[in-house]
Each structure stands twice: as structure tokens, then as C-alpha cells.
């Protein structure tokens, strides 16, 4: 009799999952990684020739209630990308190169195929970000989660030379605010999204209004990872004053966080066209643009602040890297916050 299994914890399933994780993590390897998945800790030998004055930068995040969409749709292959994106885009804002990533996956009952799909997405996100997946934790906790549900969180560590950190301290009135397009809703505001979808009576398998994709396709589009385009931009040593990842709180809350005291933003609502999914959300909710801009990214997932003189060069380089770039407005003197024009 396996008493622990009868209590709800399947050690053998955990071992099977770990073997599958090991193969997935191997694809993300970097030469600095010491050891392999399966030990008690992971080592990383920092390249001090590349980073002679290193500052380690860390970030952690999860996916929020977007997970509820994955559960309902029975699709778990992109949630891991979201988890990586939410972490690496955050540490990217100070100019850090993501080095390695760890995950935490918790569930009431471990379904190996589902867990593998989640970690496969994490590995895919790590590959896109250039970070090594060096370890993680899978916790099977009977009674903690509803049947078929789980939670996932991620932890990213990066590095930047101290003299190359993007701090926002040099930002001045008149600097230009550029935005990079999001891939969709990303991973914020899903509690309201799910309510609006339910209120509208939309099924996950039907076509989303105004789209050729299903509701599930639209709502599960993975968060865009901006690491490689931004890293290539920073290598040019153009004057990047500040950067912001547009997550919960939208542009209105996130960009002012990186501005010095006494500066605010003047942004044009006409600088970009709202993607269809956000047009639908605004119609369905009855929210004003200004209110919605505090909840969702509204089509802008990352912001760069640069000088007027460098703005065209920055925008052209990012566009050549495959990004859609919007000239959103300017930094202004005055009370911190966003003034829409």
C-alpha cells in the first residue's frame, strides 16, 4: 500500500515530470550554467569580462487569472511563456540581460502531461529571452487547489554593468515617449476580461467578435517578450533615458514610476489604433478610454523614453528588429501622471 499516494501525493508522477523537465531545460542552456536540473541548487558562473562592474537584477511574477482561461480551454502550452515574459520584461527595464530563470508550479493533483506542457512553454519563453531554465519546484498539495487547476510563478535573474543601468534619473521635459505594440491583453486585467466575456455569453470555442480567431485563441495569446530587440538597441549606446513594462495599472500607472519627481507625461490617444480586442472590451464594459488605460495595456506593452534627437534612430532600429513602434508623446514638466491630448 502506498500511503502517501492514497493521501494524494504521487511521488512517481513527480519523478516522471522531473525527467521531462530536464529534457526541456537542456534546450535553454547557456555555457555559464554549472550542473544540471535535478540537484538541490543551480550554479551560474558570471562572465566578468562582459560584466566587469555587475549589478544583479531580479524579478518575480505570475500569470494571474489568465490561468482560468487555460483551465477552461484545456490549453496549457502558452501559459509558461506568459510567466517568463512577465519576469524578464520587468528586469529588462533597467537594461539587464536575463541570465537564468526558475519556476514554481503548484497543483492539487499532478497531471504529468499538463505540467510538461506548462514547463514546455516556460522553456520556449526562456529560449526567446536568452535565459537558461536552471531549476524549479513542482508542488503537489492535495486539497489546496480545485481539480484540474494549478498556479505558476517565475523568478528571473539578470545582470547589467552599473554604469549602463537605465535608471530614469536623466529623463527631462521634452523627451520623447515611444511605445512598442503588445501581442494582446498579455497577463493583466483578466478578472474583468473573464467577467465581460461571461456577461456577453461568449464561448471559448466560438469566433471572437471582429476576429478570425476563437475566443480562446485571442485570450490566450502569450505576452510578448521584448528582450532581444531592446538588448540590441542598448548595444548601440543611444540615449535611452527610461523604460517601463506595461502591466497591471496600464500606461497610466507604470510609466510615471520611472520618471523623476516633478515630471509627467503628455500622451496622444490618437498615436495608435486600439487593437480589436480592446475595442471590444471598451464597448462591452462601457469604460472610458482613460479608465481602461489604468487596467489594460491597450495595445502598448513596453515604453522607451529617449531624447528628441535620438527618437527617430531608436524607432527605426526597433522597427527593423520587428517591433511596431508608436510615438506616444512627450515627457512634460509638472505633476506626475498622464495628461491625454
C-alpha positions in Angstrom: 0.0 0.0 0.0 1.3 3.4 -1.0 0.1 5.6 1.9 1.4 8.8 0.5 -0.3 8.2 -2.8 -3.5 7.4 -1.0 -3.1 10.8 0.7 -3.0 12.4 -2.7 0.7 12.8 -3.5 2.2 10.7 -6.3 5.9 10.5 -6.0 6.3 8.5 -9.2 4.4 11.1 -11.2 6.7 13.8 -9.7 9.7 11.8 -10.9 8.3 11.4 -14.4 7.6 15.1 -14.6 11.2 15.9 -13.4 12.6 13.8 -16.2 10.6 15.6 -18.8 11.5 19.0 -17.3 15.2 18.1 -17.6 15.0 17.5 -21.4 13.1 20.8 -21.8 15.5 22.8 -19.7 18.5 21.4 -21.6 17.4 23.3 -24.7 17.7 26.6 -22.9 21.3 26.0 -21.7 23.9 28.7 -21.5 27.7 28.0 -21.2 27.7 29.8 -17.8 25.4 27.3 -16.2 27.0 24.8 -13.8 25.4 21.5 -13.2 22.1 20.1 -14.4 18.4 20.1 -13.4 17.8 17.7 -10.5 20.2 18.9 -7.8 19.3 21.0 -4.8 20.7 24.3 -6.2 21.9 25.7 -9.5 25.2 27.5 -10.2 25.9 30.2 -12.8 29.4 31.5 -13.5 29.1 35.2 -14.4 31.2 36.4 -17.3 33.2 39.1 -15.6 34.9 40.1 -18.9 31.5 41.1 -20.3 30.3 42.4 -16.9 33.3 43.9 -15.0 31.0 46.0 -12.8 28.0 43.8 -12.4 24.7 44.6 -10.8 22.4 41.5 -10.4 18.8 42.3 -11.1 15.9 40.0 -10.1 12.2 39.9 -10.7 9.3 37.6 -9.9 5.7 37.4 -11.2 2.9 35.0 -12.1 0.1 34.9 -14.7 -2.9 35.8 -12.6 -6.4 34.7 -13.5 -5.4 34.2 -17.2 -4.9 30.7 -15.8 -8.7 30.3 -15.6 -8.9 30.7 -19.4 -6.2 28.0 -19.8 -8.1 25.6 -17.5 -11.4 26.2 -19.2 -9.9 25.8 -22.7 -7.7 22.8 -21.7 -4.7 24.6 -23.2 -1.5 24.9 -21.2 1.2 25.3 -23.8 1.5 29.2 -23.7 0.9 30.0 -20.0 4.6 29.3 -19.4 5.6 31.9 -22.0 3.5 34.4 -20.1 5.2 33.6 -16.9 8.7 34.1 -18.4 7.6 37.3 -20.1 6.2 38.9 -17.0 9.5 38.5 -15.2 12.1 39.1 -17.9 10.3 42.2 -19.3 10.4 43.7 -15.8 14.2 43.3 -15.3 14.7 44.5 -18.8 13.5 47.9 -17.9 16.8 48.7 -16.1 18.8 47.4 -19.0 19.5 43.9 -17.5 20.2 40.9 -19.7 18.2 37.9 -18.4 20.6 35.2 -17.3 18.5 32.4 -15.8 15.0 31.5 -14.7 13.3 29.3 -12.2 9.7 28.3 -11.9 7.2 27.2 -9.2 4.3 25.0 -10.3 1.8 24.1 -7.6 -1.3 21.9 -8.0 -3.6 19.7 -6.0 -3.1 16.6 -8.2 -0.1 16.4 -10.5 -1.1 15.6 -14.1 2.3 15.0 -15.8 1.2 15.9 -19.3 -0.3 19.2 -18.2 2.8 20.0 -16.1 5.0 19.2 -19.1 3.0 21.5 -21.3 3.4 24.3 -18.8 7.1 23.8 -18.5 7.5 23.5 -22.3 6.0 27.0 -22.5 8.4 28.2 -19.9 11.3 26.7 -21.8 10.1 28.4 -25.0 9.9 31.7 -23.2 13.4 31.2 -21.9 14.7 30.5 -25.3 13.1 33.7 -26.7 14.6 35.7 -23.8 18.0 34.1 -24.0 17.7 32.9 -20.3 18.7 29.5 -19.1 16.0 27.5 -17.3 18.1 26.2 -14.4 15.6 24.7 -12.0 12.2 25.0 -10.3 9.8 23.3 -8.0 6.7 21.3 -8.6 4.5 21.0 -5.5 1.6 18.5 -5.3 -0.6 19.7 -2.5 -3.9 17.8 -2.2 -6.8 20.0 -1.0 -5.1 23.3 -1.9 -6.4 23.6 -5.5 -9.6 22.7 -7.3 -9.5 19.7 -9.6 -7.6 20.4 -12.8 -6.2 23.7 -11.5 -2.7 24.9 -10.7 -0.7 28.0 -10.1 2.6 29.0 -11.7 5.1 31.7 -10.8 8.5 32.6 -12.1 11.8 34.1 -10.9 14.3 35.8 -13.3 17.8 36.9 -12.6 19.7 39.2 -14.9 22.8 41.4 -14.9 23.8 44.9 -16.1 27.0 46.9 -15.7 26.4 49.5 -13.0 27.4 52.4 -15.4 25.0 51.1 -18.0 21.9 50.8 -15.8 18.8 52.6 -17.1 17.5 54.4 -14.0 15.3 57.2 -15.4 17.2 59.8 -13.5 18.4 61.6 -16.6 14.9 62.0 -18.0 13.9 65.6 -18.9 10.9 67.5 -20.0 10.7 67.3 -23.8 12.0 63.7 -24.0 10.1 61.5 -26.4 7.9 58.6 -25.3 7.9 55.6 -27.7 5.6 52.6 -27.3 6.1 49.0 -28.6 3.0 47.1 -29.6 1.7 44.3 -27.4 0.6 41.0 -28.7 -2.8 41.3 -27.0 -4.1 41.5 -23.4 -0.8 40.0 -22.1 -1.3 38.8 -18.5 -3.2 41.6 -16.7 -6.8 42.6 -16.1 -8.2 39.1 -16.7 -10.6 39.1 -13.8 -12.5 41.9 -15.6 -11.9 40.2 -19.1 -13.5 37.0 -17.9 -16.5 38.8 -16.4 -17.1 40.7 -19.7 -16.7 37.5 -21.8 -19.2 35.7 -19.5 -21.6 38.6 -19.5 -21.6 38.6 -23.3 -22.3 34.9 -23.4 -19.2 34.1 -25.5 -17.9 30.5 -25.6 -14.2 29.9 -25.8 -14.6 27.8 -28.9 -16.6 30.4 -30.9 -15.1 33.2 -33.1 -14.2 36.3 -31.2 -16.1 39.4 -32.4 -14.2 41.1 -35.2 -11.6 38.4 -35.4 -11.0 35.2 -37.4 -9.6 33.5 -34.3 -11.6 31.9 -31.5 -12.2 33.5 -28.1 -9.7 31.1 -26.5 -7.1 32.0 -29.2 -7.5 35.7 -28.5 -7.5 35.5 -24.7 -4.5 33.1 -24.6 -2.2 34.9 -26.9 1.1 34.9 -25.0 2.7 38.0 -23.6 5.3 39.5 -25.9 8.9 39.2 -24.8 10.9 42.3 -25.7 14.3 41.2 -24.6 16.2 40.7 -27.8 15.1 43.9 -29.6 15.7 46.0 -26.5 19.1 44.4 -25.9 20.2 45.1 -29.4 19.0 48.7 -29.1 21.0 49.2 -25.9 24.1 47.8 -27.6 24.0 50.9 -29.9 24.5 53.2 -26.8 21.8 55.5 -28.0 20.4 57.7 -25.2 17.7 55.6 -23.6 16.5 57.6 -20.6 14.0 55.2 -19.1 11.9 52.1 -19.9 8.7 50.7 -18.5 6.9 47.3 -18.8 3.1 48.0 -19.2 1.4 45.5 -16.8 -1.3 46.0 -14.2 -2.2 49.7 -14.0 -1.5 50.2 -17.7 0.4 53.1 -19.1 -1.1 55.5 -16.6 0.4 53.7 -13.6 3.6 52.1 -15.0 5.4 54.9 -16.9 5.2 57.5 -14.2 7.0 55.1 -11.9 10.3 55.6 -13.8 10.1 59.4 -14.0 12.0 61.8 -11.7 9.9 63.8 -9.3 8.3 66.8 -11.0 7.8 65.2 -14.4 4.7 63.8 -16.0 3.6 62.7 -19.4 1.6 64.2 -22.3 0.4 61.4 -24.5 -1.8 61.3 -27.6 -4.8 59.0 -27.7 -4.5 59.1 -31.5 -0.9 57.9 -31.5 -2.0 54.3 -32.1 -5.2 52.4 -33.0 -6.7 50.2 -30.3 -6.4 46.6 -31.3 -9.8 44.9 -31.9 -9.8 43.0 -28.6 -9.5 46.3 -26.6 -12.2 48.0 -28.7 -14.5 45.1 -27.9 -13.6 45.3 -24.2 -14.2 49.0 -24.0 -17.6 48.6 -25.8 -18.7 45.7 -23.6 -17.6 47.4 -20.3 -18.7 50.9 -21.1 -15.4 52.2 -19.7 -13.9 55.4 -20.8 -10.5 55.2 -22.5 -8.8 56.9 -19.5 -10.2 54.3 -17.1 -9.4 51.4 -19.4 -5.8 52.7 -19.7 -5.4 52.0 -16.0 -6.4 48.4 -16.4 -5.0 47.0 -19.6 -2.1 47.7 -21.9 -4.5 48.8 -24.7 -2.0 47.6 -27.3 1.2 49.1 -25.9 3.3 46.6 -24.0 6.6 48.3 -23.4 7.7 52.0 -23.3 11.0 53.6 -24.1 11.8 57.3 -23.2 14.6 58.8 -25.3 15.8 62.2 -26.4 14.2 64.1 -29.3 17.4 64.0 -31.2 17.7 60.2 -30.9 14.0 59.3 -31.2 14.0 58.6 -35.0 17.1 56.4 -34.7 15.6 54.4 -31.8 12.3 53.9 -33.5 13.9 52.9 -36.8 16.2 50.3 -35.1 13.3 48.8 -33.2 11.1 48.7 -36.3 14.0 46.9 -38.1 14.1 44.4 -35.2 10.4 43.5 -36.0 8.7 45.8 -33.5 5.7 48.0 -34.2 6.7 51.4 -32.7 4.3 54.2 -31.8 5.4 57.8 -31.0 3.1 58.3 -28.0 4.0 61.8 -26.8 6.4 63.6 -24.5 7.6 64.0 -21.0 6.3 67.2 -19.5 7.2 69.5 -16.6 4.6 69.3 -13.8 2.7 67.0 -11.6 3.5 63.3 -12.1 0.9 61.4 -14.1 -0.5 61.2 -17.7 -2.3 64.0 -19.5 -4.2 62.7 -22.6 -4.4 65.0 -25.6 
